Structure formats: structure tokens, C-alpha cells
Amino acid sequence: MKARTTPNASIDKTENGYLLKIPAGDSFSYRFAQIDDYFGLPRRKFPHHSLTLSLRAKTSSLSLPGTWGFGLWNDPFGMSLGFGGRRWQLPTLPNAVWFFGASQQNYLSFTNDKPAQGFLAQSFRSPRFHPLLFPAGFALPFARKMTRKLLSKVIAEDSSTLSVDVTQWHGYRLEWSLKRAAWYVDDVLVFESLVSPNPPLGLVIWIDNQFAAFPPDGKIGFGVLENPEPAWLEISDLSLI
């Protein structure tokens, strides 16, 4: 496990876990605190092909600016455009399964019938390559709605909004296998999906002030947000099986 932060952010060891904290700041600087187990590895060598992740967690606010969460992904975005701030590599299609917190500026969905903001149980499954990637890449600068429509034909996704007071301690468990993903809160099954991401994936636990939006109106965008107050995510009792 590697701990990584931007300047003035911090990750502190607690009695049973970690406190990930980003400072207050404007909308001109990226701020993040992250723990992961894939930093420095090429995607093909990410460590997990199935996993049960369990932990306890709480946050500093019900509406954190940016994103936060815990789960697994293939770190698909290049040039630090999405949730991580790592070494440069070419972007790829997303494979992810996680508990995901997203402020209202986010719209991390390529369809119009899935929740894309709030506190979500969410998964994405994508092939390594698809012939529609060529027209999608060509259309991006000129026809963003068309790009989004093409991506929706390539990327399978599933999600559900979770009604949880994330400022209070809760137990979270994520069960991921090649054919199924299941999300539990306080040992209660809250969502289950057959949209299971393709391995290999890496574990990620993070908080940041970034947003990514693929909204129905086609105004695809990325950026960073002001957070007037320090923001934090605390976890404990982390278990990987």
C-alpha cells in the first residue's frame, strides 16, 4: 500500500486505520490524499482479479466538493485527469467497482438512466479495445454528445444511490468476482450487479477536489473545485480477502 498526497494534504495513521485529509483551498489547485496498491505498476500488473474489501468509514461532510470513495479500478485516465495524480500513461476505457462519493458537479455516467452524483454503489466494465473507439476519439472535439453516445455502446455500467449518513461510522463491504459485484452497508446487501469489471484492478481509497462530467447535454468536462473547509475521510478496520 502506498500513501500519496498533494502539498498540505495528509494521511495520518490512527489507532485502527487512516485519516485522509485535504486542506481548504480555491478552485485553481488540485488537492488529494490517496492510498492504493498499484502505484508504479503498468495496468496489466495490477494485483487483483477478485476481492472482498471491507472497512469502516466516515467523512467530514454530507456534501464534499469533488470525489471520494473506496474500491477497485484500472486507473483509466491519463495525465492525472481523474482521481489519482499518478505518473503519465495513455488513457484507457474504465473498469471499476466501488463505493463512490461525487459532488453535484460530477456526472460519472455515460447513460441517462443511471445515477451519476451523490453517494453511489457503482461499477463499469469495458473491453481492452473496441472498434468504436476510433470514431469516439475523432468525434470528441467536434460532437461531444456523439462521443458520449458511442461510449455508452462500449462501456457497460450499473449504479445505485445509497441513502447513508456518511458523516457517521458505517461498515462497508464490497464483494467483487468475475461474474458479480455486491455492496453491503452494515452487513445489509444494498446493491448487486452482474456488471462486473474486467481485471486486473488496483485498490484505491481517496478524497480529492476534482470532478469529471459526462452529462447528457454533451458538455464533457474536468476540473477542480473550491472546498472552503478542510475535508477528510477516515477509515478503520480495513480488510482484503
Secondary structure as the mmCIF struct_conf table of DSSP 4:
data_model
#
loop_
_struct_conf.conf_type_id
_struct_conf.id
_struct_conf.beg_label_comp_id
_struct_conf.beg_label_asym_id
_struct_conf.beg_label_seq_id
_struct_conf.end_label_comp_id
_struct_conf.end_label_asym_id
_struct_conf.end_label_seq_id
STRN STRN1 LYS A 2 THR A 5
TURN_TY1_P TURN_TY1_P1 PRO A 7 ASN A 8
STRN STRN2 SER A 10 LYS A 13
BEND BEND1 GLU A 15 ASN A 16
STRN STRN3 GLY A 17 ILE A 22
STRN STRN4 GLY A 25 GLY A 25
TURN_TY1_P TURN_TY1_P2 SER A 27 PHE A 28
BEND BEND2 SER A 29 SER A 29
STRN STRN5 PHE A 32 ASP A 36
BEND BEND3 ASP A 37 ASP A 37
TURN_TY1_P TURN_TY1_P3 PHE A 39 GLY A 40
HELX_RH_3T_P HELX_RH_3T_P1 ARG A 43 LYS A 45
BEND BEND4 PRO A 47 PRO A 47
STRN STRN6 HIS A 48 HIS A 48
BEND BEND5 HIS A 49 SER A 50
STRN STRN7 LEU A 51 THR A 59
BEND BEND6 SER A 60 SER A 60
BEND BEND7 LEU A 62 SER A 63
BEND BEND8 PRO A 65 GLY A 66
STRN STRN8 THR A 67 TRP A 73
BEND BEND9 GLY A 78 GLY A 78
TURN_TY1_P TURN_TY1_P4 MET A 79 SER A 80
BEND BEND10 GLY A 82 GLY A 84
STRN STRN9 ALA A 96 ALA A 102
TURN_TY1_P TURN_TY1_P5 GLN A 104 GLN A 105
STRN STRN10 TYR A 107 TYR A 107
BEND BEND11 PHE A 110 LYS A 114
BEND BEND12 GLN A 117 GLN A 117
STRN STRN11 GLY A 118 ARG A 125
BEND BEND13 ARG A 128 ARG A 128
TURN_TY1_P TURN_TY1_P6 PRO A 131 LEU A 132
HELX_RH_AL_P HELX_RH_AL_P1 LEU A 133 ALA A 139
TURN_TY1_P TURN_TY1_P7 LEU A 140 PHE A 142
HELX_RH_AL_P HELX_RH_AL_P2 ARG A 144 VAL A 154
STRN STRN12 ALA A 156 THR A 161
TURN_TY1_P TURN_TY1_P8 VAL A 166 THR A 167
BEND BEND14 GLN A 168 GLN A 168
STRN STRN13 HIS A 170 TRP A 176
BEND BEND15 LEU A 178 LYS A 179
STRN STRN14 ALA A 181 VAL A 185
TURN_TY1_P TURN_TY1_P9 ASP A 186 ASP A 187
STRN STRN15 VAL A 188 SER A 193
BEND BEND16 LEU A 194 LEU A 194
HELX_LH_PP_P HELX_LH_PP_P1 PRO A 197 ASN A 198
BEND BEND17 PRO A 199 PRO A 199
HELX_LH_PP_P HELX_LH_PP_P2 PRO A 200 PRO A 200
STRN STRN16 LEU A 201 LEU A 201
STRN STRN17 GLY A 202 ASP A 208
BEND BEND18 ASN A 209 ASN A 209
STRN STRN18 GLN A 210 ALA A 213
TURN_TY1_P TURN_TY1_P10 PRO A 216 ASP A 217
BEND BEND19 GLY A 218 GLY A 218
STRN STRN19 GLY A 221 VAL A 224
STRN STRN20 ASN A 227 ASN A 227
BEND BEND20 PRO A 228 GLU A 229
STRN STRN21 ALA A 231 LEU A 240
#
